[in-house]
């Protein structure tokens, strides 16, 4: 389980990834990985998009989703270092909105963030801005599609 001495966001993500590899799941509660960025909240405000919170959350369920076998067979799994580094690295990434979710990309991978995701935290259903999944990009030109709005 989690070591209390090393309670950084990165170590929490690493612990969840380890749990999933060893047990196939993790029972770690959803956790905050940082504040919603100003560019996201300004875009949401301008475009009448409801942001459920001013914090960005990540959950074991979503991290498990990133690593599922169907993604692995297609070579679309984002490596652990990129997932662990996401809370910090997202600040330097390009940010897009596709009409439903926000997408961070570094040109190699994309990280999907839902602005108003309902999830269970401590037996209560709450809405949060939540990391949904991450995928390797097959085609970096994907973001030239008309559905993507660069922020």
ABEGO torsion letter per residue (X at the ends): XBBAABABAAAAAAAAAAAAAAAGBBABBBBBAEBBBAAAAAAAAAAGBBBABABBBBBAAAAAAAABAAAAAAGABBBAAAAAAAAAAAAABBBBBAGABBBBBAGABBBBBBABBBBBBGGBBBBBBBBABBBBBABAAAAABAABBBX
